[in-house]
Amino acid sequence: MPYVNIQVTKESGTHNVGPTDEQKRLLIAGVTELLQNVLNKDPKTTHVVISEVALANWGVGGVPVIDYRAQNKESI
C-alpha cells in the first residue's frame, strides 16, 4: 500500500493560492500511474496526499525560502 505525500508551497497556481484542483488531479493520477508502471503497485491501494504549505513555513539551507532565493538568485 504505497503512500505518497507531495508538499508544495501555496505560492504556485493562480493568485498564489496553490495548485488548482485540476493540477492536483493530474498529480494524483500521474504519481499513481508511475507507481503502477515502475513498481507494479495496485492503483486501488495507492494513497496520494497533497499538502500545501505557506511559503513562510518553508526553509532551505537553514533559512526561510524567501531569503534563500534572494541569496541564490543566480542559481535558481
PDB file of N, H, CA, C and O in Angstrom:
ATOM      1  N   MET A   1       0.847  -1.173   0.000  1.00  0.00           N
ATOM      2  CA  MET A   1       0.000   0.000   0.000  1.00  0.00           C
ATOM      3  C   MET A   1       0.897   1.242   0.000  1.00  0.00           C
ATOM      4  O   MET A   1       1.273   1.721   1.070  1.00  0.00           O
ATOM      5  N   PRO A   2       1.243   1.768  -1.161  1.00  0.00           N
ATOM      6  CA  PRO A   2       2.089   2.959  -1.216  1.00  0.00           C
ATOM      7  C   PRO A   2       1.365   4.193  -0.677  1.00  0.00           C
ATOM      8  O   PRO A   2       0.163   4.375  -0.869  1.00  0.00           O
ATOM      9  N   TYR A   3       2.138   5.023  -0.003  1.00  0.00           N
ATOM     10  H   TYR A   3       3.115   4.876   0.153  1.00  0.00           H
ATOM     11  CA  TYR A   3       1.646   6.309   0.481  1.00  0.00           C
ATOM     12  C   TYR A   3       2.634   7.363   0.001  1.00  0.00           C
ATOM     13  O   TYR A   3       3.827   7.275   0.294  1.00  0.00           O
ATOM     14  N   VAL A   4       2.150   8.357  -0.731  1.00  0.00           N
ATOM     15  H   VAL A   4       1.182   8.429  -0.969  1.00  0.00           H
ATOM     16  CA  VAL A   4       2.999   9.418  -1.261  1.00  0.00           C
ATOM     17  C   VAL A   4       2.474  10.752  -0.742  1.00  0.00           C
ATOM     18  O   VAL A   4       1.282  11.041  -0.850  1.00  0.00           O
ATOM     19  N   ASN A   5       3.360  11.557  -0.182  1.00  0.00           N
ATOM     20  H   ASN A   5       4.328  11.322  -0.094  1.00  0.00           H
ATOM     21  CA  ASN A   5       2.980  12.892   0.266  1.00  0.00           C
ATOM     22  C   ASN A   5       3.714  13.904  -0.590  1.00  0.00           C
ATOM     23  O   ASN A   5       4.944  13.949  -0.589  1.00  0.00           O
ATOM     24  N   ILE A   6       2.967  14.714  -1.320  1.00  0.00           N
ATOM     25  H   ILE A   6       1.968  14.677  -1.321  1.00  0.00           H
ATOM     26  CA  ILE A   6       3.528  15.775  -2.150  1.00  0.00           C
ATOM     27  C   ILE A   6       3.318  17.081  -1.406  1.00  0.00           C
ATOM     28  O   ILE A   6       2.185  17.445  -1.091  1.00  0.00           O
ATOM     29  N   GLN A   7       4.401  17.786  -1.124  1.00  0.00           N
ATOM     30  H   GLN A   7       5.322  17.491  -1.380  1.00  0.00           H
ATOM     31  CA  GLN A   7       4.291  19.063  -0.437  1.00  0.00           C
ATOM     32  C   GLN A   7       4.666  20.178  -1.402  1.00  0.00           C
ATOM     33  O   GLN A   7       5.726  20.150  -2.028  1.00  0.00           O
ATOM     34  N   VAL A   8       3.781  21.155  -1.508  1.00  0.00           N
ATOM     35  H   VAL A   8       2.920  21.178  -0.999  1.00  0.00           H
ATOM     36  CA  VAL A   8       4.004  22.309  -2.378  1.00  0.00           C
ATOM     37  C   VAL A   8       3.727  23.582  -1.596  1.00  0.00           C
ATOM     38  O   VAL A   8       2.962  23.581  -0.632  1.00  0.00           O
ATOM     39  N   THR A   9       4.358  24.665  -2.024  1.00  0.00           N
ATOM     40  H   THR A   9       4.979  24.666  -2.807  1.00  0.00           H
ATOM     41  CA  THR A   9       4.053  25.941  -1.394  1.00  0.00           C
ATOM     42  C   THR A   9       2.797  26.527  -2.018  1.00  0.00           C
ATOM     43  O   THR A   9       2.450  26.229  -3.161  1.00  0.00           O
ATOM     44  N   LYS A  10       2.136  27.353  -1.257  1.00  0.00           N
ATOM     45  H   LYS A  10       2.417  27.595  -0.328  1.00  0.00           H
ATOM     46  CA  LYS A  10       0.902  27.979  -1.729  1.00  0.00           C
ATOM     47  C   LYS A  10       1.160  29.073  -2.750  1.00  0.00           C
ATOM     48  O   LYS A  10       0.217  29.664  -3.276  1.00  0.00           O
ATOM     49  N   GLU A  11       2.425  29.352  -3.039  1.00  0.00           N
ATOM     50  H   GLU A  11       3.192  28.872  -2.612  1.00  0.00           H
ATOM     51  CA  GLU A  11       2.744  30.418  -3.985  1.00  0.00           C
ATOM     52  C   GLU A  11       2.438  30.049  -5.423  1.00  0.00           C
ATOM     53  O   GLU A  11       2.306  30.928  -6.275  1.00  0.00           O
ATOM     54  N   SER A  12       2.323  28.769  -5.699  1.00  0.00           N
ATOM     55  H   SER A  12       2.430  28.055  -5.007  1.00  0.00           H
ATOM     56  CA  SER A  12       2.083  28.363  -7.077  1.00  0.00           C
ATOM     57  C   SER A  12       0.607  28.490  -7.419  1.00  0.00           C
ATOM     58  O   SER A  12      -0.231  28.658  -6.532  1.00  0.00           O
ATOM     59  N   GLY A  13       0.297  28.411  -8.689  1.00  0.00           N
ATOM     60  H   GLY A  13       0.978  28.275  -9.409  1.00  0.00           H
ATOM     61  CA  GLY A  13      -1.092  28.481  -9.107  1.00  0.00           C
ATOM     62  C   GLY A  13      -1.595  29.895  -9.266  1.00  0.00           C
ATOM     63  O   GLY A  13      -0.853  30.863  -9.096  1.00  0.00           O
ATOM     64  N   THR A  14      -2.865  29.997  -9.594  1.00  0.00           N
ATOM     65  H   THR A  14      -3.467  29.211  -9.732  1.00  0.00           H
ATOM     66  CA  THR A  14      -3.500  31.285  -9.823  1.00  0.00           C
ATOM     67  C   THR A  14      -3.567  32.093  -8.534  1.00  0.00           C
ATOM     68  O   THR A  14      -3.996  31.579  -7.501  1.00  0.00           O
ATOM     69  N   HIS A  15      -3.157  33.327  -8.587  1.00  0.00           N
ATOM     70  H   HIS A  15      -2.809  33.744  -9.426  1.00  0.00           H
ATOM     71  CA  HIS A  15      -3.219  34.258  -7.450  1.00  0.00           C
ATOM     72  C   HIS A  15      -2.455  33.753  -6.224  1.00  0.00           C
ATOM     73  O   HIS A  15      -2.805  34.087  -5.092  1.00  0.00           O
ATOM     74  N   ASN A  16      -1.422  32.957  -6.447  1.00  0.00           N
ATOM     75  H   ASN A  16      -1.137  32.686  -7.367  1.00  0.00           H
ATOM     76  CA  ASN A  16      -0.573  32.449  -5.357  1.00  0.00           C
ATOM     77  C   ASN A  16      -1.357  31.725  -4.278  1.00  0.00           C
ATOM     78  O   ASN A  16      -1.060  31.874  -3.093  1.00  0.00           O
ATOM     79  N   VAL A  17      -2.340  30.952  -4.666  1.00  0.00           N
ATOM     80  H   VAL A  17      -2.581  30.831  -5.629  1.00  0.00           H
ATOM     81  CA  VAL A  17      -3.125  30.203  -3.687  1.00  0.00           C
ATOM     82  C   VAL A  17      -2.837  28.710  -3.757  1.00  0.00           C
ATOM     83  O   VAL A  17      -3.517  27.921  -3.101  1.00  0.00           O
ATOM     84  N   GLY A  18      -1.863  28.317  -4.524  1.00  0.00           N
ATOM     85  H   GLY A  18      -1.311  28.958  -5.057  1.00  0.00           H
ATOM     86  CA  GLY A  18      -1.516  26.911  -4.641  1.00  0.00           C
ATOM     87  C   GLY A  18      -2.065  26.303  -5.911  1.00  0.00           C
ATOM     88  O   GLY A  18      -2.720  26.977  -6.704  1.00  0.00           O
ATOM     89  N   PRO A  19      -1.793  25.024  -6.099  1.00  0.00           N
ATOM     90  CA  PRO A  19      -2.239  24.357  -7.315  1.00  0.00           C
ATOM     91  C   PRO A  19      -3.760  24.314  -7.409  1.00  0.00           C
ATOM     92  O   PRO A  19      -4.457  24.272  -6.395  1.00  0.00           O
ATOM     93  N   THR A  20      -4.255  24.326  -8.625  1.00  0.00           N
ATOM     94  H   THR A  20      -3.689  24.360  -9.449  1.00  0.00           H
ATOM     95  CA  THR A  20      -5.702  24.226  -8.844  1.00  0.00           C
ATOM     96  C   THR A  20      -6.157  22.795  -8.580  1.00  0.00           C
ATOM     97  O   THR A  20      -5.336  21.884  -8.472  1.00  0.00           O
ATOM     98  N   ASP A  21      -7.454  22.605  -8.480  1.00  0.00           N
ATOM     99  H   ASP A  21      -8.121  23.345  -8.568  1.00  0.00           H
ATOM    100  CA  ASP A  21      -7.994  21.251  -8.308  1.00  0.00           C
ATOM    101  C   ASP A  21      -7.603  20.363  -9.493  1.00  0.00           C
ATOM    102  O   ASP A  21      -7.307  19.183  -9.312  1.00  0.00           O
ATOM    103  N   GLU A  22      -7.603  20.924 -10.692  1.00  0.00           N
ATOM    104  H   GLU A  22      -7.844  21.884 -10.839  1.00  0.00           H
ATOM    105  CA  GLU A  22      -7.224  20.147 -11.868  1.00  0.00           C
ATOM    106  C   GLU A  22      -5.752  19.732 -11.799  1.00  0.00           C
ATOM    107  O   GLU A  22      -5.417  18.596 -12.134  1.00  0.00           O
ATOM    108  N   GLN A  23      -4.879  20.633 -11.373  1.00  0.00           N
ATOM    109  H   GLN A  23      -5.151  21.556 -11.101  1.00  0.00           H
ATOM    110  CA  GLN A  23      -3.464  20.291 -11.232  1.00  0.00           C
ATOM    111  C   GLN A  23      -3.281  19.187 -10.191  1.00  0.00           C
ATOM    112  O   GLN A  23      -2.452  18.294 -10.367  1.00  0.00           O
ATOM    113  N   LYS A  24      -4.049  19.249  -9.116  1.00  0.00           N
ATOM    114  H   LYS A  24      -4.722  19.975  -8.973  1.00  0.00           H
ATOM    115  CA  LYS A  24      -3.974  18.200  -8.093  1.00  0.00           C
ATOM    116  C   LYS A  24      -4.447  16.862  -8.655  1.00  0.00           C
ATOM    117  O   LYS A  24      -3.845  15.823  -8.382  1.00  0.00           O
ATOM    118  N   ARG A  25      -5.514  16.889  -9.432  1.00  0.00           N
ATOM    119  H   ARG A  25      -6.003  17.733  -9.653  1.00  0.00           H
ATOM    120  CA  ARG A  25      -5.990  15.650 -10.066  1.00  0.00           C
ATOM    121  C   ARG A  25      -4.898  15.032 -10.940  1.00  0.00           C
ATOM    122  O   ARG A  25      -4.680  13.821 -10.919  1.00  0.00           O
ATOM    123  N   LEU A  26      -4.215  15.887 -11.709  1.00  0.00           N
ATOM    124  H   LEU A  26      -4.391  16.871 -11.726  1.00  0.00           H
ATOM    125  CA  LEU A  26      -3.148  15.406 -12.588  1.00  0.00           C
ATOM    126  C   LEU A  26      -1.973  14.837 -11.792  1.00  0.00           C
ATOM    127  O   LEU A  26      -1.402  13.816 -12.175  1.00  0.00           O
ATOM    128  N   LEU A  27      -1.612  15.487 -10.695  1.00  0.00           N
ATOM    129  H   LEU A  27      -2.076  16.316 -10.384  1.00  0.00           H
ATOM    130  CA  LEU A  27      -0.535  14.978  -9.844  1.00  0.00           C
ATOM    131  C   LEU A  27      -0.894  13.617  -9.261  1.00  0.00           C
ATOM    132  O   LEU A  27      -0.084  12.690  -9.291  1.00  0.00           O
ATOM    133  N   ILE A  28      -2.102  13.499  -8.732  1.00  0.00           N
ATOM    134  H   ILE A  28      -2.760  14.252  -8.708  1.00  0.00           H
ATOM    135  CA  ILE A  28      -2.549  12.240  -8.128  1.00  0.00           C
ATOM    136  C   ILE A  28      -2.563  11.130  -9.164  1.00  0.00           C
ATOM    137  O   ILE A  28      -2.064  10.034  -8.907  1.00  0.00           O
ATOM    138  N   ALA A  29      -3.128  11.402 -10.327  1.00  0.00           N
ATOM    139  H   ALA A  29      -3.533  12.292 -10.535  1.00  0.00           H
ATOM    140  CA  ALA A  29      -3.192  10.392 -11.387  1.00  0.00           C
ATOM    141  C   ALA A  29      -1.790  10.020 -11.872  1.00  0.00           C
ATOM    142  O   ALA A  29      -1.497   8.843 -12.083  1.00  0.00           O
ATOM    143  N   GLY A  30      -0.931  11.011 -12.046  1.00  0.00           N
ATOM    144  H   GLY A  30      -1.169  11.967 -11.875  1.00  0.00           H
ATOM    145  CA  GLY A  30       0.415  10.766 -12.556  1.00  0.00           C
ATOM    146  C   GLY A  30       1.273   9.948 -11.601  1.00  0.00           C
ATOM    147  O   GLY A  30       1.966   9.020 -12.020  1.00  0.00           O
ATOM    148  N   VAL A  31       1.227  10.289 -10.329  1.00  0.00           N
ATOM    149  H   VAL A  31       0.664  11.042  -9.989  1.00  0.00           H
ATOM    150  CA  VAL A  31       2.010   9.549  -9.337  1.00  0.00           C
ATOM    151  C   VAL A  31       1.495   8.120  -9.207  1.00  0.00           C
ATOM    152  O   VAL A  31       2.279   7.177  -9.095  1.00  0.00           O
ATOM    153  N   THR A  32       0.179   7.967  -9.224  1.00  0.00           N
ATOM    154  H   THR A  32      -0.458   8.733  -9.315  1.00  0.00           H
ATOM    155  CA  THR A  32      -0.413   6.633  -9.134  1.00  0.00           C
ATOM    156  C   THR A  32       0.006   5.778 -10.326  1.00  0.00           C
ATOM    157  O   THR A  32       0.367   4.612 -10.164  1.00  0.00           O
ATOM    158  N   GLU A  33      -0.041   6.358 -11.520  1.00  0.00           N
ATOM    159  H   GLU A  33      -0.333   7.305 -11.652  1.00  0.00           H
ATOM    160  CA  GLU A  33       0.364   5.632 -12.727  1.00  0.00           C
ATOM    161  C   GLU A  33       1.850   5.277 -12.687  1.00  0.00           C
ATOM    162  O   GLU A  33       2.242   4.178 -13.081  1.00  0.00           O
ATOM    163  N   LEU A  34       2.667   6.204 -12.214  1.00  0.00           N
ATOM    164  H   LEU A  34       2.349   7.096 -11.894  1.00  0.00           H
ATOM    165  CA  LEU A  34       4.106   5.950 -12.123  1.00  0.00           C
ATOM    166  C   LEU A  34       4.396   4.770 -11.201  1.00  0.00           C
ATOM    167  O   LEU A  34       5.202   3.901 -11.534  1.00  0.00           O
ATOM    168  N   LEU A  35       3.743   4.741 -10.048  1.00  0.00           N
ATOM    169  H   LEU A  35       3.088   5.447  -9.778  1.00  0.00           H
ATOM    170  CA  LEU A  35       3.952   3.630  -9.122  1.00  0.00           C
ATOM    171  C   LEU A  35       3.475   2.301  -9.709  1.00  0.00           C
ATOM    172  O   LEU A  35       4.066   1.251  -9.455  1.00  0.00           O
ATOM    173  N   GLN A  36       2.415   2.358 -10.484  1.00  0.00           N
ATOM    174  H   GLN A  36       1.935   3.211 -10.690  1.00  0.00           H
ATOM    175  CA  GLN A  36       1.928   1.149 -11.130  1.00  0.00           C
ATOM    176  C   GLN A  36       2.927   0.665 -12.186  1.00  0.00           C
ATOM    177  O   GLN A  36       3.246  -0.522 -12.248  1.00  0.00           O
ATOM    178  N   ASN A  37       3.416   1.589 -13.012  1.00  0.00           N
ATOM    179  H   ASN A  37       3.158   2.554 -12.962  1.00  0.00           H
ATOM    180  CA  ASN A  37       4.325   1.229 -14.100  1.00  0.00           C
ATOM    181  C   ASN A  37       5.714   0.812 -13.625  1.00  0.00           C
ATOM    182  O   ASN A  37       6.302  -0.119 -14.175  1.00  0.00           O
ATOM    183  N   VAL A  38       6.239   1.489 -12.612  1.00  0.00           N
ATOM    184  H   VAL A  38       5.761   2.244 -12.165  1.00  0.00           H
ATOM    185  CA  VAL A  38       7.609   1.233 -12.178  1.00  0.00           C
ATOM    186  C   VAL A  38       7.686   0.119 -11.129  1.00  0.00           C
ATOM    187  O   VAL A  38       8.577  -0.729 -11.183  1.00  0.00           O
ATOM    188  N   LEU A  39       6.741   0.125 -10.168  1.00  0.00           N
ATOM    189  H   LEU A  39       6.017   0.814 -10.125  1.00  0.00           H
ATOM    190  CA  LEU A  39       6.819  -0.831  -9.061  1.00  0.00           C
ATOM    191  C   LEU A  39       5.688  -1.863  -9.066  1.00  0.00           C
ATOM    192  O   LEU A  39       5.579  -2.681  -8.152  1.00  0.00           O
ATOM    193  N   ASN A  40       4.847  -1.815 -10.107  1.00  0.00           N
ATOM    194  H   ASN A  40       4.935  -1.151 -10.850  1.00  0.00           H
ATOM    195  CA  ASN A  40       3.718  -2.731 -10.215  1.00  0.00           C
ATOM    196  C   ASN A  40       2.776  -2.651  -9.011  1.00  0.00           C
ATOM    197  O   ASN A  40       2.252  -3.669  -8.560  1.00  0.00           O
ATOM    198  N   LYS A  41       2.562  -1.438  -8.495  1.00  0.00           N
ATOM    199  H   LYS A  41       2.987  -0.611  -8.862  1.00  0.00           H
ATOM    200  CA  LYS A  41       1.669  -1.227  -7.352  1.00  0.00           C
ATOM    201  C   LYS A  41       0.233  -1.067  -7.835  1.00  0.00           C
ATOM    202  O   LYS A  41      -0.020  -0.451  -8.871  1.00  0.00           O
ATOM    203  N   ASP A  42      -0.683  -1.615  -7.091  1.00  0.00           N
ATOM    204  H   ASP A  42      -0.478  -2.116  -6.250  1.00  0.00           H
ATOM    205  CA  ASP A  42      -2.106  -1.562  -7.421  1.00  0.00           C
ATOM    206  C   ASP A  42      -2.638  -0.148  -7.188  1.00  0.00           C
ATOM    207  O   ASP A  42      -2.565   0.344  -6.062  1.00  0.00           O
ATOM    208  N   PRO A  43      -3.164   0.515  -8.202  1.00  0.00           N
ATOM    209  CA  PRO A  43      -3.714   1.864  -8.032  1.00  0.00           C
ATOM    210  C   PRO A  43      -4.822   1.931  -6.974  1.00  0.00           C
ATOM    211  O   PRO A  43      -5.023   2.971  -6.347  1.00  0.00           O
ATOM    212  N   LYS A  44      -5.534   0.826  -6.783  1.00  0.00           N
ATOM    213  H   LYS A  44      -5.370  -0.018  -7.292  1.00  0.00           H
ATOM    214  CA  LYS A  44      -6.633   0.817  -5.804  1.00  0.00           C
ATOM    215  C   LYS A  44      -6.147   0.952  -4.373  1.00  0.00           C
ATOM    216  O   LYS A  44      -6.919   1.318  -3.486  1.00  0.00           O
ATOM    217  N   THR A  45      -4.878   0.659  -4.141  1.00  0.00           N
ATOM    218  H   THR A  45      -4.251   0.362  -4.861  1.00  0.00           H
ATOM    219  CA  THR A  45      -4.345   0.770  -2.782  1.00  0.00           C
ATOM    220  C   THR A  45      -3.278   1.852  -2.654  1.00  0.00           C
ATOM    221  O   THR A  45      -2.608   1.939  -1.625  1.00  0.00           O
ATOM    222  N   THR A  46      -3.114   2.667  -3.676  1.00  0.00           N
ATOM    223  H   THR A  46      -3.658   2.596  -4.512  1.00  0.00           H
ATOM    224  CA  THR A  46      -2.124   3.751  -3.656  1.00  0.00           C
ATOM    225  C   THR A  46      -2.765   5.026  -3.112  1.00  0.00           C
ATOM    226  O   THR A  46      -3.798   5.478  -3.607  1.00  0.00           O
ATOM    227  N   HIS A  47      -2.142   5.592  -2.095  1.00  0.00           N
ATOM    228  H   HIS A  47      -1.304   5.225  -1.693  1.00  0.00           H
ATOM    229  CA  HIS A  47      -2.639   6.809  -1.455  1.00  0.00           C
ATOM    230  C   HIS A  47      -1.708   7.971  -1.803  1.00  0.00           C
ATOM    231  O   HIS A  47      -0.491   7.863  -1.656  1.00  0.00           O
ATOM    232  N   VAL A  48      -2.281   9.070  -2.260  1.00  0.00           N
ATOM    233  H   VAL A  48      -3.270   9.157  -2.379  1.00  0.00           H
ATOM    234  CA  VAL A  48      -1.513  10.276  -2.575  1.00  0.00           C
ATOM    235  C   VAL A  48      -2.145  11.434  -1.815  1.00  0.00           C
ATOM    236  O   VAL A  48      -3.346  11.680  -1.924  1.00  0.00           O
ATOM    237  N   VAL A  49      -1.325  12.139  -1.047  1.00  0.00           N
ATOM    238  H   VAL A  49      -0.349  11.939  -0.959  1.00  0.00           H
ATOM    239  CA  VAL A  49      -1.786  13.288  -0.268  1.00  0.00           C
ATOM    240  C   VAL A  49      -0.992  14.506  -0.713  1.00  0.00           C
ATOM    241  O   VAL A  49       0.234  14.460  -0.805  1.00  0.00           O
ATOM    242  N   ILE A  50      -1.696  15.590  -0.987  1.00  0.00           N
ATOM    243  H   ILE A  50      -2.692  15.627  -0.913  1.00  0.00           H
ATOM    244  CA  ILE A  50      -1.036  16.842  -1.367  1.00  0.00           C
ATOM    245  C   ILE A  50      -1.196  17.821  -0.213  1.00  0.00           C
ATOM    246  O   ILE A  50      -2.313  18.176   0.165  1.00  0.00           O
ATOM    247  N   SER A  51      -0.074  18.250   0.337  1.00  0.00           N
ATOM    248  H   SER A  51       0.833  17.961   0.029  1.00  0.00           H
ATOM    249  CA  SER A  51      -0.071  19.214   1.442  1.00  0.00           C
ATOM    250  C   SER A  51       0.402  20.557   0.916  1.00  0.00           C
ATOM    251  O   SER A  51       1.442  20.656   0.265  1.00  0.00           O
ATOM    252  N   GLU A  52      -0.374  21.584   1.206  1.00  0.00           N
ATOM    253  H   GLU A  52      -1.219  21.504   1.735  1.00  0.00           H
ATOM    254  CA  GLU A  52       0.001  22.940   0.787  1.00  0.00           C
ATOM    255  C   GLU A  52       0.561  23.691   1.994  1.00  0.00           C
ATOM    256  O   GLU A  52      -0.074  23.777   3.045  1.00  0.00           O
ATOM    257  N   VAL A  53       1.758  24.227   1.818  1.00  0.00           N
ATOM    258  H   VAL A  53       2.275  24.157   0.964  1.00  0.00           H
ATOM    259  CA  VAL A  53       2.477  24.871   2.905  1.00  0.00           C
ATOM    260  C   VAL A  53       2.645  26.353   2.587  1.00  0.00           C
ATOM    261  O   VAL A  53       3.024  26.720   1.474  1.00  0.00           O
ATOM    262  N   ALA A  54       2.362  27.189   3.560  1.00  0.00           N
ATOM    263  H   ALA A  54       2.054  26.891   4.463  1.00  0.00           H
ATOM    264  CA  ALA A  54       2.596  28.622   3.385  1.00  0.00           C
ATOM    265  C   ALA A  54       4.083  28.849   3.124  1.00  0.00           C
ATOM    266  O   ALA A  54       4.928  28.210   3.752  1.00  0.00           O
ATOM    267  N   LEU A  55       4.402  29.746   2.212  1.00  0.00           N
ATOM    268  H   LEU A  55       3.716  30.264   1.702  1.00  0.00           H
ATOM    269  CA  LEU A  55       5.791  29.996   1.843  1.00  0.00           C
ATOM    270  C   LEU A  55       6.635  30.365   3.060  1.00  0.00           C
ATOM    271  O   LEU A  55       7.806  29.992   3.134  1.00  0.00           O
ATOM    272  N   ALA A  56       6.057  31.087   4.007  1.00  0.00           N
ATOM    273  H   ALA A  56       5.106  31.389   3.946  1.00  0.00           H
ATOM    274  CA  ALA A  56       6.791  31.481   5.214  1.00  0.00           C
ATOM    275  C   ALA A  56       7.165  30.287   6.083  1.00  0.00           C
ATOM    276  O   ALA A  56       8.034  30.400   6.947  1.00  0.00           O
ATOM    277  N   ASN A  57       6.523  29.151   5.862  1.00  0.00           N
ATOM    278  H   ASN A  57       5.817  29.059   5.160  1.00  0.00           H
ATOM    279  CA  ASN A  57       6.787  27.952   6.657  1.00  0.00           C
ATOM    280  C   ASN A  57       7.730  26.970   5.960  1.00  0.00           C
ATOM    281  O   ASN A  57       7.855  25.825   6.394  1.00  0.00           O
ATOM    282  N   TRP A  58       8.388  27.401   4.893  1.00  0.00           N
ATOM    283  H   TRP A  58       8.285  28.331   4.541  1.00  0.00           H
ATOM    284  CA  TRP A  58       9.277  26.527   4.118  1.00  0.00           C
ATOM    285  C   TRP A  58      10.693  27.069   4.218  1.00  0.00           C
ATOM    286  O   TRP A  58      10.918  28.259   3.996  1.00  0.00           O
ATOM    287  N   GLY A  59      11.634  26.223   4.545  1.00  0.00           N
ATOM    288  H   GLY A  59      11.451  25.257   4.725  1.00  0.00           H
ATOM    289  CA  GLY A  59      13.024  26.650   4.648  1.00  0.00           C
ATOM    290  C   GLY A  59      13.939  25.811   3.787  1.00  0.00           C
ATOM    291  O   GLY A  59      13.655  24.645   3.512  1.00  0.00           O
ATOM    292  N   VAL A  60      15.043  26.410   3.361  1.00  0.00           N
ATOM    293  H   VAL A  60      15.273  27.357   3.585  1.00  0.00           H
ATOM    294  CA  VAL A  60      16.067  25.721   2.576  1.00  0.00           C
ATOM    295  C   VAL A  60      17.427  26.179   3.085  1.00  0.00           C
ATOM    296  O   VAL A  60      17.651  27.377   3.255  1.00  0.00           O
ATOM    297  N   GLY A  61      18.314  25.263   3.323  1.00  0.00           N
ATOM    298  H   GLY A  61      18.132  24.289   3.184  1.00  0.00           H
ATOM    299  CA  GLY A  61      19.670  25.627   3.732  1.00  0.00           C
ATOM    300  C   GLY A  61      19.731  26.385   5.042  1.00  0.00           C
ATOM    301  O   GLY A  61      20.649  27.176   5.259  1.00  0.00           O
ATOM    302  N   GLY A  62      18.767  26.155   5.916  1.00  0.00           N
ATOM    303  H   GLY A  62      18.022  25.512   5.740  1.00  0.00           H
ATOM    304  CA  GLY A  62      18.783  26.786   7.231  1.00  0.00           C
ATOM    305  C   GLY A  62      18.171  28.172   7.290  1.00  0.00           C
ATOM    306  O   GLY A  62      18.243  28.836   8.324  1.00  0.00           O
ATOM    307  N   VAL A  63      17.573  28.618   6.201  1.00  0.00           N
ATOM    308  H   VAL A  63      17.515  28.078   5.361  1.00  0.00           H
ATOM    309  CA  VAL A  63      16.933  29.936   6.187  1.00  0.00           C
ATOM    310  C   VAL A  63      15.564  29.836   5.512  1.00  0.00           C
ATOM    311  O   VAL A  63      15.316  28.896   4.756  1.00  0.00           O
ATOM    312  N   PRO A  64      14.678  30.793   5.779  1.00  0.00           N
ATOM    313  CA  PRO A  64      13.394  30.792   5.060  1.00  0.00           C
ATOM    314  C   PRO A  64      13.639  30.824   3.559  1.00  0.00           C
ATOM    315  O   PRO A  64      14.596  31.448   3.099  1.00  0.00           O
ATOM    316  N   VAL A  65      12.789  30.162   2.798  1.00  0.00           N
ATOM    317  H   VAL A  65      12.012  29.655   3.171  1.00  0.00           H
ATOM    318  CA  VAL A  65      12.999  30.021   1.352  1.00  0.00           C
ATOM    319  C   VAL A  65      13.066  31.386   0.654  1.00  0.00           C
ATOM    320  O   VAL A  65      13.787  31.532  -0.333  1.00  0.00           O
ATOM    321  N   ILE A  66      12.342  32.367   1.140  1.00  0.00           N
ATOM    322  H   ILE A  66      11.756  32.249   1.942  1.00  0.00           H
ATOM    323  CA  ILE A  66      12.400  33.706   0.534  1.00  0.00           C
ATOM    324  C   ILE A  66      13.813  34.267   0.641  1.00  0.00           C
ATOM    325  O   ILE A  66      14.331  34.829  -0.324  1.00  0.00           O
ATOM    326  N   ASP A  67      14.444  34.118   1.813  1.00  0.00           N
ATOM    327  H   ASP A  67      14.023  33.661   2.596  1.00  0.00           H
ATOM    328  CA  ASP A  67      15.821  34.581   1.996  1.00  0.00           C
ATOM    329  C   ASP A  67      16.791  33.753   1.150  1.00  0.00           C
ATOM    330  O   ASP A  67      17.721  34.292   0.551  1.00  0.00           O
ATOM    331  N   TYR A  68      16.566  32.443   1.110  1.00  0.00           N
ATOM    332  H   TYR A  68      15.810  32.005   1.598  1.00  0.00           H
ATOM    333  CA  TYR A  68      17.420  31.559   0.318  1.00  0.00           C
ATOM    334  C   TYR A  68      17.407  31.977  -1.145  1.00  0.00           C
ATOM    335  O   TYR A  68      18.452  32.060  -1.790  1.00  0.00           O
ATOM    336  N   ARG A  69      16.216  32.236  -1.656  1.00  0.00           N
ATOM    337  H   ARG A  69      15.366  32.169  -1.133  1.00  0.00           H
ATOM    338  CA  ARG A  69      16.106  32.652  -3.064  1.00  0.00           C
ATOM    339  C   ARG A  69      16.815  33.982  -3.303  1.00  0.00           C
ATOM    340  O   ARG A  69      17.478  34.157  -4.325  1.00  0.00           O
ATOM    341  N   ALA A  70      16.681  34.897  -2.386  1.00  0.00           N
ATOM    342  H   ALA A  70      16.142  34.755  -1.556  1.00  0.00           H
ATOM    343  CA  ALA A  70      17.335  36.199  -2.539  1.00  0.00           C
ATOM    344  C   ALA A  70      18.858  36.033  -2.561  1.00  0.00           C
ATOM    345  O   ALA A  70      19.551  36.730  -3.303  1.00  0.00           O
ATOM    346  N   GLN A  71      19.369  35.122  -1.755  1.00  0.00           N
ATOM    347  H   GLN A  71      18.807  34.556  -1.152  1.00  0.00           H
ATOM    348  CA  GLN A  71      20.816  34.888  -1.675  1.00  0.00           C
ATOM    349  C   GLN A  71      21.341  34.104  -2.878  1.00  0.00           C
ATOM    350  O   GLN A  71      22.530  34.176  -3.191  1.00  0.00           O
ATOM    351  N   ASN A  72      20.474  33.365  -3.549  1.00  0.00           N
ATOM    352  H   ASN A  72      19.508  33.306  -3.295  1.00  0.00           H
ATOM    353  CA  ASN A  72      20.898  32.455  -4.598  1.00  0.00           C
ATOM    354  C   ASN A  72      20.200  32.732  -5.927  1.00  0.00           C
ATOM    355  O   ASN A  72      19.936  31.801  -6.688  1.00  0.00           O
ATOM    356  N   LYS A  73      19.902  33.972  -6.211  1.00  0.00           N
ATOM    357  H   LYS A  73      20.116  34.728  -5.593  1.00  0.00           H
ATOM    358  CA  LYS A  73      19.166  34.320  -7.429  1.00  0.00           C
ATOM    359  C   LYS A  73      19.786  33.736  -8.689  1.00  0.00           C
ATOM    360  O   LYS A  73      19.075  33.251  -9.568  1.00  0.00           O
ATOM    361  N   GLU A  74      21.092  33.780  -8.776  1.00  0.00           N
ATOM    362  H   GLU A  74      21.670  34.173  -8.061  1.00  0.00           H
ATOM    363  CA  GLU A  74      21.743  33.329  -9.994  1.00  0.00           C
ATOM    364  C   GLU A  74      21.703  31.810 -10.156  1.00  0.00           C
ATOM    365  O   GLU A  74      21.893  31.312 -11.266  1.00  0.00           O
ATOM    366  N   SER A  75      21.465  31.072  -9.091  1.00  0.00           N
ATOM    367  H   SER A  75      21.311  31.477  -8.189  1.00  0.00           H
ATOM    368  CA  SER A  75      21.467  29.613  -9.198  1.00  0.00           C
ATOM    369  C   SER A  75      20.053  29.037  -9.285  1.00  0.00           C
ATOM    370  O   SER A  75      19.900  27.820  -9.390  1.00  0.00           O
ATOM    371  N   ILE A  76      19.051  29.848  -9.245  1.00  0.00           N
ATOM    372  H   ILE A  76      19.175  30.837  -9.159  1.00  0.00           H
ATOM    373  CA  ILE A  76      17.664  29.350  -9.302  1.00  0.00           C
ATOM    374  C   ILE A  76      17.095  29.499 -10.690  1.00  0.00           C
ATOM    375  O   ILE A  76      15.943  29.135 -10.927  1.00  0.00           O
TER     376      ILE A  76
END
